[in-house]
Amino acid sequence: MKFIQENILLIAVALVSGAMLLWPYLRRTTGGPSVNPAEATQLMNREDALVVDVREPGEYGAGHILGARNVPLSRIDDTPVAKKKDKPVIVYCDSGNRSAKAAAALRRQGFARVVNLAGGLGAWQQAGLPVEK
């Protein structure tokens, strides 16, 4: 007990450091599986994956992945995304945060093959892949 009292600051720093190390891992796992832009392109070309942009309509209008369907995160629960729930679905936003929430919502709706585009539209553009307006 004396050790804990004398080293409370050291223990607090160790706990905070451990939490900071685990945070990226926990964020990644809560959104489910994610794919990079190259893997997303393969899913689109080989398995005819549905691409869903969960950004707001104004953001979608400024530029989106070719053929992407716009279903804002705020409407993901009340907008039908696809008829076949076994078809692969790729969700994305600007950075991957909103799309992780959307992916979890789609899984709750029964979609079996939902993946999040890691890094969102920013990663897609950095990979030199096309967008349309």
The first five atom37 places (N, CA, C, CB, O) and aatype in JSON, in Angstrom:
{
  "aatype": [12, 11, 13, 9, 5, 6, 2, 9, 10, 10, 9, 0, 19, 0, 10, 19, 15, 7, 0, 12, 10, 10, 17, 14, 18, 10, 1, 1, 16, 16, 7, 7, 14, 15, 19, 2, 14, 0, 6, 0, 16, 5, 10, 12, 2, 1, 6, 3, 0, 10, 19, 19, 3, 19, 1, 6, 14, 7, 6, 18, 7, 0, 7, 8, 9, 10, 7, 0, 1, 2, 19, 14, 10, 15, 1, 9, 3, 3, 16, 14, 19, 0, 11, 11, 11, 3, 11, 14, 19, 9, 19, 18, 4, 3, 15, 7, 2, 1, 15, 0, 11, 0, 0, 0, 0, 10, 1, 1, 5, 7, 13, 0, 1, 19, 19, 2, 10, 0, 7, 7, 10, 7, 0, 17, 5, 5, 0, 7, 10, 14, 19, 6, 11],
  "atom_mask": [
    [1, 1, 1, 1, 1],
    [1, 1, 1, 1, 1],
    [1, 1, 1, 1, 1],
    [1, 1, 1, 1, 1],
    [1, 1, 1, 1, 1],
    [1, 1, 1, 1, 1],
    [1, 1, 1, 1, 1],
    [1, 1, 1, 1, 1],
    [1, 1, 1, 1, 1],
    [1, 1, 1, 1, 1],
    [1, 1, 1, 1, 1],
    [1, 1, 1, 1, 1],
    [1, 1, 1, 1, 1],
    [1, 1, 1, 1, 1],
    [1, 1, 1, 1, 1],
    [1, 1, 1, 1, 1],
    [1, 1, 1, 1, 1],
    [1, 1, 1, 0, 1],
    [1, 1, 1, 1, 1],
    [1, 1, 1, 1, 1],
    [1, 1, 1, 1, 1],
    [1, 1, 1, 1, 1],
    [1, 1, 1, 1, 1],
    [1, 1, 1, 1, 1],
    [1, 1, 1, 1, 1],
    [1, 1, 1, 1, 1],
    [1, 1, 1, 1, 1],
    [1, 1, 1, 1, 1],
    [1, 1, 1, 1, 1],
    [1, 1, 1, 1, 1],
    [1, 1, 1, 0, 1],
    [1, 1, 1, 0, 1],
    [1, 1, 1, 1, 1],
    [1, 1, 1, 1, 1],
    [1, 1, 1, 1, 1],
    [1, 1, 1, 1, 1],
    [1, 1, 1, 1, 1],
    [1, 1, 1, 1, 1],
    [1, 1, 1, 1, 1],
    [1, 1, 1, 1, 1],
    [1, 1, 1, 1, 1],
    [1, 1, 1, 1, 1],
    [1, 1, 1, 1, 1],
    [1, 1, 1, 1, 1],
    [1, 1, 1, 1, 1],
    [1, 1, 1, 1, 1],
    [1, 1, 1, 1, 1],
    [1, 1, 1, 1, 1],
    [1, 1, 1, 1, 1],
    [1, 1, 1, 1, 1],
    [1, 1, 1, 1, 1],
    [1, 1, 1, 1, 1],
    [1, 1, 1, 1, 1],
    [1, 1, 1, 1, 1],
    [1, 1, 1, 1, 1],
    [1, 1, 1, 1, 1],
    [1, 1, 1, 1, 1],
    [1, 1, 1, 0, 1],
    [1, 1, 1, 1, 1],
    [1, 1, 1, 1, 1],
    [1, 1, 1, 0, 1],
    [1, 1, 1, 1, 1],
    [1, 1, 1, 0, 1],
    [1, 1, 1, 1, 1],
    [1, 1, 1, 1, 1],
    [1, 1, 1, 1, 1],
    [1, 1, 1, 0, 1],
    [1, 1, 1, 1, 1],
    [1, 1, 1, 1, 1],
    [1, 1, 1, 1, 1],
    [1, 1, 1, 1, 1],
    [1, 1, 1, 1, 1],
    [1, 1, 1, 1, 1],
    [1, 1, 1, 1, 1],
    [1, 1, 1, 1, 1],
    [1, 1, 1, 1, 1],
    [1, 1, 1, 1, 1],
    [1, 1, 1, 1, 1],
    [1, 1, 1, 1, 1],
    [1, 1, 1, 1, 1],
    [1, 1, 1, 1, 1],
    [1, 1, 1, 1, 1],
    [1, 1, 1, 1, 1],
    [1, 1, 1, 1, 1],
    [1, 1, 1, 1, 1],
    [1, 1, 1, 1, 1],
    [1, 1, 1, 1, 1],
    [1, 1, 1, 1, 1],
    [1, 1, 1, 1, 1],
    [1, 1, 1, 1, 1],
    [1, 1, 1, 1, 1],
    [1, 1, 1, 1, 1],
    [1, 1, 1, 1, 1],
    [1, 1, 1, 1, 1],
    [1, 1, 1, 1, 1],
    [1, 1, 1, 0, 1],
    [1, 1, 1, 1, 1],
    [1, 1, 1, 1, 1],
    [1, 1, 1, 1, 1],
    [1, 1, 1, 1, 1],
    [1, 1, 1, 1, 1],
    [1, 1, 1, 1, 1],
    [1, 1, 1, 1, 1],
    [1, 1, 1, 1, 1],
    [1, 1, 1, 1, 1],
    [1, 1, 1, 1, 1],
    [1, 1, 1, 1, 1],
    [1, 1, 1, 1, 1],
    [1, 1, 1, 1, 1],
    [1, 1, 1, 0, 1],
    [1, 1, 1, 1, 1],
    [1, 1, 1, 1, 1],
    [1, 1, 1, 1, 1],
    [1, 1, 1, 1, 1],
    [1, 1, 1, 1, 1],
    [1, 1, 1, 1, 1],
    [1, 1, 1, 1, 1],
    [1, 1, 1, 1, 1],
    [1, 1, 1, 0, 1],
    [1, 1, 1, 0, 1],
    [1, 1, 1, 1, 1],
    [1, 1, 1, 0, 1],
    [1, 1, 1, 1, 1],
    [1, 1, 1, 1, 1],
    [1, 1, 1, 1, 1],
    [1, 1, 1, 1, 1],
    [1, 1, 1, 1, 1],
    [1, 1, 1, 0, 1],
    [1, 1, 1, 1, 1],
    [1, 1, 1, 1, 1],
    [1, 1, 1, 1, 1],
    [1, 1, 1, 1, 1],
    [1, 1, 1, 1, 1]
  ],
  "atom_positions": [
    [[0.82, -1.19, 0.0], [0.0, 0.0, 0.0], [0.87, 1.26, 0.0], [-0.94, 0.0, 1.21], [0.54, 2.25, -0.65]],
    [[1.97, 1.21, 0.73], [2.87, 2.35, 0.79], [3.46, 2.63, -0.59], [3.99, 2.11, 1.82], [3.65, 3.79, -0.96]],
    [[3.76, 1.57, -1.35], [4.31, 1.73, -2.71], [3.33, 2.51, -3.58], [4.62, 0.35, -3.34], [3.73, 3.41, -4.32]],
    [[2.06, 2.16, -3.5], [1.04, 2.83, -4.32], [0.93, 4.3, -3.92], [-0.34, 2.14, -4.16], [0.85, 5.17, -4.8]],
    [[0.93, 4.6, -2.65], [0.83, 5.98, -2.19], [2.03, 6.8, -2.64], [0.71, 6.03, -0.68], [1.88, 7.96, -3.02]],
    [[3.2, 6.22, -2.6], [4.41, 6.96, -2.97], [4.57, 7.11, -4.48], [5.62, 6.27, -2.39], [5.28, 8.0, -4.94]],
    [[3.93, 6.24, -5.25], [4.12, 6.25, -6.7], [2.81, 6.44, -7.48], [4.77, 4.96, -7.14], [2.68, 5.97, -8.61]],
    [[1.87, 7.13, -6.88], [0.56, 7.3, -7.52], [0.68, 8.01, -8.88], [-0.38, 8.09, -6.61], [-0.02, 7.66, -9.82]],
    [[1.55, 8.99, -8.98], [1.73, 9.71, -10.25], [2.3, 8.78, -11.31], [2.65, 10.94, -10.06], [1.86, 8.8, -12.46]],
    [[3.27, 7.98, -10.94], [3.87, 7.02, -11.88], [2.83, 6.01, -12.36], [5.05, 6.3, -11.22], [2.79, 5.66, -13.54]],
    [[1.99, 5.54, -11.46], [0.94, 4.58, -11.81], [-0.07, 5.24, -12.75], [0.24, 4.05, -10.54], [-0.51, 4.62, -13.72]],
    [[-0.44, 6.47, -12.46], [-1.4, 7.18, -13.32], [-0.84, 7.37, -14.73], [-1.75, 8.56, -12.71], [-1.55, 7.16, -15.71]],
    [[0.42, 7.74, -14.83], [1.05, 7.91, -16.14], [1.09, 6.58, -16.89], [2.49, 8.48, -15.99], [0.84, 6.54, -18.1]],
    [[1.38, 5.49, -16.2], [1.42, 4.18, -16.84], [0.03, 3.78, -17.35], [1.94, 3.11, -15.85], [-0.08, 3.24, -18.46]],
    [[-1.01, 4.04, -16.58], [-2.37, 3.7, -17.01], [-2.8, 4.54, -18.21], [-3.36, 3.91, -15.86], [-3.4, 4.02, -19.16]],
    [[-2.51, 5.82, -18.18], [-2.86, 6.7, -19.31], [-2.1, 6.28, -20.56], [-2.58, 8.18, -18.97], [-2.66, 6.25, -21.65]],
    [[-0.83, 5.96, -20.41], [-0.03, 5.52, -21.56], [-0.59, 4.23, -22.16], [1.44, 5.31, -21.15], [-0.67, 4.09, -23.38]],
    [[-0.96, 3.31, -21.31], [-1.55, 2.06, -21.79], [-2.85, 2.3, -22.54], [0.0, 0.0, 0.0], [-3.1, 1.68, -23.58]],
    [[-3.68, 3.19, -22.01], [-4.94, 3.51, -22.68], [-4.69, 4.15, -24.04], [-5.8, 4.45, -21.81], [-5.4, 3.86, -25.01]],
    [[-3.69, 5.01, -24.13], [-3.37, 5.66, -25.4], [-2.85, 4.65, -26.43], [-2.32, 6.76, -25.19], [-3.1, 4.8, -27.62]],
    [[-2.15, 3.65, -25.97], [-1.67, 2.61, -26.88], [-2.81, 1.75, -27.4], [-0.62, 1.74, -26.19], [-2.79, 1.32, -28.56]],
    [[-3.79, 1.48, -26.57], [-4.91, 0.63, -26.96], [-5.98, 1.36, -27.76], [-5.54, 0.03, -25.74], [-6.73, 0.72, -28.5]],
    [[-6.07, 2.67, -27.65], [-7.13, 3.44, -28.29], [-7.23, 3.2, -29.8], [-6.91, 4.9, -28.04], [-8.34, 2.92, -30.27]],
    [[-6.16, 3.29, -30.58], [-6.3, 3.04, -32.03], [-6.81, 1.63, -32.34], [-4.96, 3.26, -32.73], [-7.61, 1.45, -33.26]],
    [[-6.36, 0.66, -31.6], [-6.82, -0.72, -31.81], [-8.32, -0.84, -31.53], [-6.03, -1.69, -30.93], [-9.05, -1.45, -32.31]],
    [[-8.77, -0.26, -30.43], [-10.18, -0.34, -30.07], [-11.05, 0.38, -31.09], [-10.41, 0.25, -28.68], [-12.14, -0.1, -31.41]],
    [[-10.61, 1.51, -31.59], [-11.38, 2.24, -32.61], [-11.49, 1.42, -33.89], [-10.74, 3.61, -32.91], [-12.54, 1.41, -34.53]],
    [[-10.42, 0.75, -34.26], [-10.42, -0.06, -35.48], [-11.38, -1.24, -35.36], [-9.0, -0.56, -35.79], [-12.08, -1.56, -36.31]],
    [[-11.41, -1.88, -34.22], [-12.22, -3.08, -34.07], [-13.7, -2.77, -33.92], [-11.75, -3.87, -32.89], [-14.53, -3.6, -34.28]],
    [[-14.07, -1.6, -33.4], [-15.48, -1.3, -33.23], [-16.18, -1.05, -34.56], [-15.66, -0.1, -32.33], [-17.38, -1.29, -34.68]],
    [[-15.46, -0.58, -35.56], [-16.06, -0.33, -36.87], [-16.1, -1.56, -37.73], [0.0, 0.0, 0.0], [-16.62, -1.51, -38.85]],
    [[-15.57, -2.66, -37.26], [-15.55, -3.88, -38.05], [-14.4, -3.88, -39.03], [0.0, 0.0, 0.0], [-13.47, -3.08, -38.91]],
    [[-14.45, -4.79, -40.0], [-13.34, -4.89, -40.95], [-13.22, -3.65, -41.82], [-13.52, -6.13, -41.82], [-14.22, -3.01, -42.16]],
    [[-12.0, -3.33, -42.17], [-11.78, -2.2, -43.07], [-10.87, -2.66, -44.21], [-11.15, -0.99, -42.32], [-10.14, -3.64, -44.1]],
    [[-10.95, -1.92, -45.31], [-10.14, -2.22, -46.48], [-9.43, -0.95, -46.92], [-11.0, -2.8, -47.64], [-9.91, 0.16, -46.67]],
    [[-8.28, -1.11, -47.56], [-7.59, 0.04, -48.12], [-8.16, 0.31, -49.52], [-6.04, -0.19, -48.17], [-8.93, -0.51, -50.02]],
    [[-7.8, 1.41, -50.16], [-8.36, 1.71, -51.48], [-8.13, 0.62, -52.53], [-7.78, 2.99, -51.99], [-9.02, 0.36, -53.34]],
    [[-6.98, -0.03, -52.52], [-6.71, -1.09, -53.51], [-7.65, -2.28, -53.28], [-5.24, -1.55, -53.43], [-8.18, -2.85, -54.24]],
    [[-7.84, -2.66, -52.02], [-8.74, -3.77, -51.71], [-10.19, -3.41, -52.05], [-8.63, -4.16, -50.22], [-10.96, -4.26, -52.51]],
    [[-10.56, -2.15, -51.82], [-11.91, -1.7, -52.16], [-12.14, -1.79, -53.66], [-12.15, -0.26, -51.67], [-13.2, -2.21, -54.11]],
    [[-11.14, -1.39, -54.44], [-11.25, -1.46, -55.9], [-11.43, -2.9, -56.35], [-10.0, -0.86, -56.56], [-12.23, -3.18, -57.25]],
    [[-10.71, -3.83, -55.74], [-10.87, -5.24, -56.08], [-12.28, -5.73, -55.76], [-9.83, -6.09, -55.33], [-12.88, -6.45, -56.56]],
    [[-12.81, -5.34, -54.61], [-14.18, -5.73, -54.26], [-15.19, -5.17, -55.26], [-14.53, -5.25, -52.83], [-16.14, -5.84, -55.64]],
    [[-14.96, -3.93, -55.68], [-15.87, -3.3, -56.64], [-15.81, -4.02, -57.99], [-15.52, -1.81, -56.81], [-16.84, -4.27, -58.61]],
    [[-14.61, -4.34, -58.45], [-14.44, -4.93, -59.77], [-14.77, -6.42, -59.81], [-13.04, -4.73, -60.24], [-15.39, -6.89, -60.77]],
    [[-14.37, -7.16, -58.8], [-14.54, -8.62, -58.82], [-15.87, -9.1, -58.26], [-13.43, -9.25, -58.04], [-16.41, -10.11, -58.71]],
    [[-16.41, -8.36, -57.29], [-17.63, -8.83, -56.63], [-18.79, -7.84, -56.73], [-17.34, -9.12, -55.18], [-19.81, -8.0, -56.07]],
    [[-18.62, -6.82, -57.57], [-19.66, -5.82, -57.79], [-20.18, -5.24, -56.48], [-20.82, -6.43, -58.58], [-21.39, -5.15, -56.25]],
    [[-19.25, -4.85, -55.61], [-19.62, -4.31, -54.3], [-20.38, -3.0, -54.46], [-18.38, -4.1, -53.43], [-20.1, -2.2, -55.35]],
    [[-21.34, -2.79, -53.58], [-22.07, -1.54, -53.52], [-21.24, -0.56, -52.71], [-23.5, -1.75, -52.89], [-20.75, -0.9, -51.63]],
    [[-21.07, 0.65, -53.23], [-20.29, 1.68, -52.54], [-21.26, 2.71, -51.99], [-19.23, 2.34, -53.49], [-22.07, 3.28, -52.73]],
    [[-21.18, 2.95, -50.68], [-22.1, 3.88, -50.01], [-21.31, 5.01, -49.36], [-22.96, 3.14, -48.95], [-20.45, 4.78, -48.51]],
    [[-21.61, 6.23, -49.79], [-21.01, 7.44, -49.23], [-21.94, 7.94, -48.13], [-20.79, 8.55, -50.35], [-23.08, 8.29, -48.4]],
    [[-21.46, 7.96, -46.89], [-22.32, 8.33, -45.76], [-22.16, 9.8, -45.35], [-22.01, 7.45, -44.58], [-22.6, 10.2, -44.27]],
    [[-21.53, 10.59, -46.22], [-21.41, 12.02, -45.95], [-22.72, 12.73, -46.29], [-20.23, 12.64, -46.75], [-23.62, 12.13, -46.88]],
    [[-22.81, 13.98, -45.92], [-24.0, 14.78, -46.22], [-24.05, 15.1, -47.71], [-24.02, 16.09, -45.38], [-23.01, 15.08, -48.37]],
    [[-25.25, 15.39, -48.26], [-25.38, 15.63, -49.7], [-24.45, 16.71, -50.26], [-26.79, 16.01, -50.0], [-23.96, 16.57, -51.38]],
    [[-24.2, 17.76, -49.51], [-23.28, 18.81, -49.98], [-21.86, 18.29, -50.15], [0.0, 0.0, 0.0], [-21.18, 18.64, -51.12]],
    [[-21.42, 17.46, -49.22], [-20.09, 16.86, -49.32], [-20.03, 15.89, -50.49], [-19.71, 16.14, -48.01], [-19.05, 15.84, -51.23]],
    [[-21.09, 15.12, -50.65], [-21.18, 14.15, -51.76], [-21.11, 14.88, -53.1], [-22.49, 13.33, -51.66], [-20.41, 14.45, -54.01]],
    [[-21.82, 16.0, -53.21], [-21.84, 16.77, -54.45], [-20.49, 17.36, -54.8], [0.0, 0.0, 0.0], [-20.2, 17.6, -55.97]],
    [[-19.65, 17.6, -53.8], [-18.32, 18.18, -54.04], [-17.36, 17.16, -54.63], [-17.75, 18.73, -52.76], [-16.32, 17.54, -55.16]],
    [[-17.69, 15.89, -54.56], [-16.84, 14.84, -55.12], [-17.04, 13.54, -54.38], [0.0, 0.0, 0.0], [-17.07, 13.5, -53.15]],
    [[-17.18, 12.45, -55.15], [-17.4, 11.14, -54.55], [-16.82, 10.05, -55.45], [-18.91, 10.89, -54.31], [-16.48, 10.3, -56.6]],
    [[-16.72, 8.85, -54.92], [-16.22, 7.7, -55.67], [-17.21, 7.38, -56.78], [-16.0, 6.46, -54.75], [-18.43, 7.44, -56.58]],
    [[-16.69, 7.04, -57.95], [-17.54, 6.73, -59.1], [-18.58, 5.67, -58.74], [-16.68, 6.25, -60.28], [-18.23, 4.61, -58.23]],
    [[-19.84, 5.97, -59.01], [-20.9, 5.01, -58.78], [-21.37, 4.89, -57.35], [0.0, 0.0, 0.0], [-22.22, 4.06, -57.05]],
    [[-20.83, 5.71, -56.45], [-21.22, 5.62, -55.04], [-22.64, 6.14, -54.85], [-20.24, 6.4, -54.16], [-23.07, 7.09, -55.51]],
    [[-23.34, 5.52, -53.93], [-24.69, 5.94, -53.57], [-24.6, 6.76, -52.29], [-25.65, 4.72, -53.4], [-23.92, 6.36, -51.35]],
    [[-25.29, 7.9, -52.24], [-25.25, 8.76, -51.06], [-26.38, 8.41, -50.1], [-25.34, 10.24, -51.47], [-27.56, 8.59, -50.41]],
    [[-26.0, 7.91, -48.93], [-26.94, 7.66, -47.83], [-26.29, 8.26, -46.58], [-27.26, 6.1, -47.65], [-25.46, 7.61, -45.95]],
    [[-26.66, 9.5, -46.22], [-26.03, 10.14, -45.06], [-26.17, 9.3, -43.8], [-26.63, 11.52, -44.83], [-27.15, 8.58, -43.62]],
    [[-25.19, 9.4, -42.93], [-25.2, 8.64, -41.68], [-26.49, 8.89, -40.9], [-23.98, 9.02, -40.82], [-27.03, 7.98, -40.29]],
    [[-26.98, 10.12, -40.93], [-28.2, 10.46, -40.19], [-29.43, 9.71, -40.71], [-28.44, 11.96, -40.26], [-30.44, 9.65, -40.01]],
    [[-29.35, 9.15, -41.92], [-30.49, 8.44, -42.51], [-30.21, 6.96, -42.75], [-30.88, 9.1, -43.82], [-31.0, 6.28, -43.4]],
    [[-29.1, 6.46, -42.23], [-28.68, 5.09, -42.53], [-29.69, 4.05, -42.01], [-27.31, 4.82, -41.93], [-29.82, 2.98, -42.59]],
    [[-30.39, 4.38, -40.94], [-31.34, 3.41, -40.36], [-32.69, 3.4, -41.07], [-31.55, 3.72, -38.91], [-33.41, 2.4, -40.99]],
    [[-33.04, 4.48, -41.77], [-34.36, 4.53, -42.39], [-34.32, 4.58, -43.92], [-35.12, 5.71, -41.88], [-35.36, 4.8, -44.55]],
    [[-33.16, 4.39, -44.51], [-33.04, 4.38, -45.97], [-32.59, 2.99, -46.42], [-32.04, 5.47, -46.46], [-31.56, 2.51, -45.97]],
    [[-33.36, 2.35, -47.32], [-32.91, 1.04, -47.81], [-31.61, 1.18, -48.61], [-34.01, 0.38, -48.69], [-31.54, 1.97, -49.56]],
    [[-30.61, 0.44, -48.23], [-29.31, 0.53, -48.89], [-29.24, -0.42, -50.07], [-28.17, 0.23, -47.9], [-28.8, -0.03, -51.16]],
    [[-29.66, -1.65, -49.88], [-29.62, -2.65, -50.96], [-30.66, -3.72, -50.67], [-28.2, -3.29, -51.1], [-31.05, -3.94, -49.52]],
    [[-31.12, -4.39, -51.72], [-32.1, -5.46, -51.55], [-31.44, -6.75, -51.07], [-32.85, -5.72, -52.87], [-31.98, -7.46, -50.22]],
    [[-30.25, -7.04, -51.6], [-29.55, -8.27, -51.23], [-28.59, -7.97, -50.09], [-28.78, -8.87, -52.45], [-27.65, -7.18, -50.24]],
    [[-28.82, -8.6, -48.96], [-27.99, -8.33, -47.79], [-26.71, -9.15, -47.77], [-28.77, -8.59, -46.55], [-25.89, -8.98, -46.86]],
    [[-26.52, -10.03, -48.76], [-25.27, -10.8, -48.82], [-24.27, -10.17, -49.8], [-25.56, -12.24, -49.21], [-23.16, -10.67, -49.94]],
    [[-24.66, -9.1, -50.46], [-23.78, -8.4, -51.4], [-22.76, -7.58, -50.6], [-24.6, -7.49, -52.37], [-23.12, -6.98, -49.58]],
    [[-21.5, -7.53, -51.06], [-20.51, -6.72, -50.34], [-20.87, -5.23, -50.39], [-19.11, -6.94, -50.94], [-21.29, -4.72, -51.42]],
    [[-20.69, -4.56, -49.27], [-20.97, -3.13, -49.17], [-19.73, -2.44, -48.62], [-22.22, -2.85, -48.25], [-19.19, -2.83, -47.59]],
    [[-19.28, -1.41, -49.33], [-18.14, -0.59, -48.89], [-18.71, 0.75, -48.46], [-17.05, -0.43, -50.02], [-19.35, 1.43, -49.26]],
    [[-18.48, 1.14, -47.22], [-18.94, 2.44, -46.75], [-17.75, 3.36, -46.55], [-19.75, 2.3, -45.44], [-16.67, 2.92, -46.14]],
    [[-17.95, 4.64, -46.84], [-16.87, 5.6, -46.63], [-17.42, 6.98, -46.31], [-15.97, 5.67, -47.87], [-18.58, 7.29, -46.59]],
    [[-16.56, 7.8, -45.72], [-16.85, 9.2, -45.47], [-15.56, 9.96, -45.79], [-17.34, 9.46, -43.96], [-14.8, 9.51, -46.65]],
    [[-15.29, 11.07, -45.13], [-14.05, 11.79, -45.4], [-12.83, 11.1, -44.8], [-14.15, 13.21, -44.86], [-11.79, 10.99, -45.45]],
    [[-12.98, 10.63, -43.56], [-11.81, 10.09, -42.86], [-11.98, 8.67, -42.35], [-11.47, 10.98, -41.72], [-10.98, 8.01, -42.04]],
    [[-13.2, 8.18, -42.25], [-13.44, 6.83, -41.75], [-14.19, 6.77, -40.45], [0.0, 0.0, 0.0], [-14.56, 5.68, -40.01]],
    [[-14.44, 7.92, -39.81], [-15.14, 7.91, -38.52], [-16.63, 7.67, -38.68], [-14.9, 9.21, -37.8], [-17.19, 6.78, -38.04]],
    [[-17.29, 8.47, -39.52], [-18.73, 8.3, -39.72], [-19.03, 6.95, -40.38], [-19.3, 9.44, -40.59], [-20.02, 6.3, -40.06]],
    [[-18.16, 6.55, -41.29], [-18.42, 5.29, -41.99], [-18.29, 4.09, -41.07], [-17.46, 5.14, -43.17], [-18.95, 3.07, -41.29]],
    [[-17.46, 4.17, -40.04], [-17.37, 3.07, -39.07], [-18.69, 2.92, -38.34], [-16.21, 3.33, -38.05], [-19.14, 1.8, -38.08]],
    [[-19.33, 4.04, -37.99], [-20.64, 3.99, -37.34], [-21.69, 3.44, -38.3], [-21.06, 5.4, -36.84], [-22.54, 2.64, -37.9]],
    [[-21.62, 3.86, -39.56], [-22.57, 3.37, -40.56], [-22.4, 1.87, -40.79], [-22.4, 4.14, -41.89], [-23.39, 1.15, -40.94]],
    [[-21.16, 1.41, -40.83], [-20.9, -0.02, -41.03], [-21.51, -0.84, -39.9], [-19.38, -0.29, -41.13], [-22.11, -1.89, -40.14]],
    [[-21.36, -0.36, -38.68], [-21.95, -1.06, -37.54], [-23.48, -1.08, -37.65], [-21.51, -0.39, -36.21], [-24.11, -2.09, -37.34]],
    [[-24.07, 0.03, -38.08], [-25.53, 0.1, -38.24], [-26.0, -0.87, -39.32], [-25.96, 1.53, -38.59], [-27.02, -1.55, -39.14]],
    [[-25.28, -0.95, -40.43], [-25.66, -1.87, -41.5], [-25.54, -3.33, -41.06], [-24.8, -1.63, -42.75], [-26.35, -4.16, -41.45]],
    [[-24.53, -3.63, -40.26], [-24.4, -4.99, -39.74], [-25.59, -5.34, -38.85], [-23.09, -5.15, -38.95], [-26.1, -6.46, -38.89]],
    [[-26.03, -4.38, -38.05], [-27.21, -4.61, -37.19], [-28.46, -4.84, -38.04], [-27.43, -3.41, -36.25], [-29.38, -5.54, -37.61]],
    [[-28.49, -4.26, -39.24], [-29.63, -4.44, -40.15], [-29.58, -5.78, -40.88], [-29.68, -3.3, -41.17], [-30.52, -6.14, -41.59]],
    [[-28.48, -6.52, -40.72], [-28.39, -7.84, -41.33], [-27.47, -7.95, -42.53], [0.0, 0.0, 0.0], [-27.39, -9.02, -43.14]],
    [[-26.79, -6.87, -42.9], [-25.84, -6.95, -44.01], [-24.61, -7.72, -43.53], [-25.44, -5.52, -44.52], [-23.98, -7.36, -42.54]],
    [[-24.29, -8.78, -44.25], [-23.25, -9.7, -43.8], [-21.84, -9.27, -44.19], [-23.51, -11.07, -44.35], [-20.88, -9.59, -43.49]],
    [[-21.7, -8.54, -45.29], [-20.36, -8.25, -45.81], [-20.14, -6.74, -45.94], [-20.16, -8.93, -47.18], [-20.04, -6.22, -47.05]],
    [[-20.08, -6.06, -44.82], [-19.87, -4.61, -44.8], [-18.44, -4.33, -44.4], [-20.87, -3.91, -43.84], [-17.95, -4.85, -43.4]],
    [[-17.77, -3.49, -45.18], [-16.4, -3.07, -44.84], [-16.33, -1.56, -44.89], [-15.36, -3.71, -45.82], [-17.07, -0.9, -45.61]],
    [[-15.42, -1.02, -44.1], [-15.19, 0.41, -44.02], [-13.94, 0.74, -44.84], [-15.03, 0.87, -42.53], [-12.93, 0.06, -44.72]],
    [[-14.01, 1.78, -45.66], [-12.84, 2.22, -46.41], [-11.92, 2.97, -45.45], [-13.24, 3.13, -47.63], [-12.22, 4.09, -45.05]],
    [[-10.8, 2.36, -45.1], [-9.86, 2.95, -44.15], [-9.32, 4.27, -44.71], [-8.69, 1.97, -43.85], [-8.83, 4.31, -45.83]],
    [[-9.42, 5.32, -43.93], [-8.94, 6.62, -44.37], [-9.94, 7.4, -45.2], [0.0, 0.0, 0.0], [-9.7, 8.56, -45.53]],
    [[-11.05, 6.77, -45.54], [-12.12, 7.45, -46.26], [-11.73, 7.97, -47.63], [0.0, 0.0, 0.0], [-10.81, 7.46, -48.28]],
    [[-12.45, 9.0, -48.07], [-12.23, 9.57, -49.39], [-10.83, 10.16, -49.5], [-13.27, 10.65, -49.69], [-10.24, 10.18, -50.59]],
    [[-10.29, 10.65, -48.4], [-8.93, 11.19, -48.41], [-7.91, 10.15, -48.83], [0.0, 0.0, 0.0], [-7.03, 10.43, -49.64]],
    [[-8.02, 8.94, -48.29], [-7.11, 7.86, -48.66], [-7.32, 7.45, -50.12], [-7.31, 6.63, -47.74], [-6.37, 7.14, -50.83]],
    [[-8.58, 7.46, -50.56], [-8.91, 7.12, -51.95], [-8.21, 8.1, -52.9], [-10.45, 7.16, -52.17], [-7.6, 7.68, -53.89]],
    [[-8.3, 9.39, -52.6], [-7.68, 10.41, -53.46], [-6.16, 10.35, -53.38], [-8.17, 11.8, -53.07], [-5.48, 10.56, -54.38]],
    [[-5.62, 10.08, -52.2], [-4.16, 9.96, -52.07], [-3.63, 8.8, -52.89], [-3.77, 9.78, -50.6], [-2.48, 8.82, -53.34]],
    [[-4.45, 7.78, -53.08], [-4.04, 6.63, -53.89], [-4.15, 6.94, -55.38], [-4.9, 5.4, -53.54], [-3.81, 6.1, -56.22]],
    [[-4.62, 8.14, -55.72], [-4.72, 8.54, -57.12], [-5.91, 7.94, -57.84], [0.0, 0.0, 0.0], [-5.91, 7.87, -59.07]],
    [[-6.92, 7.52, -57.1], [-8.1, 6.91, -57.71], [-9.13, 7.99, -58.04], [-8.72, 5.85, -56.76], [-9.17, 9.03, -57.39]],
    [[-9.97, 7.74, -59.06], [-10.86, 8.8, -59.56], [-12.06, 9.09, -58.66], [-11.35, 8.43, -60.92], [-12.57, 8.22, -57.95]],
    [[-12.48, 10.35, -58.72], [-13.72, 10.79, -58.09], [-14.54, 11.54, -59.14], [-13.44, 11.7, -56.83], [-13.99, 12.05, -60.12]],
    [[-15.84, 11.59, -58.93], [-16.7, 12.34, -59.84], [-17.49, 13.36, -59.05], [-17.65, 11.39, -60.61], [-17.66, 13.24, -57.83]],
    [[-17.97, 14.39, -59.76], [-18.77, 15.45, -59.11], [-20.16, 15.45, -59.67], [-18.13, 16.82, -59.31], [-20.99, 16.26, -59.25]]
  ]
}
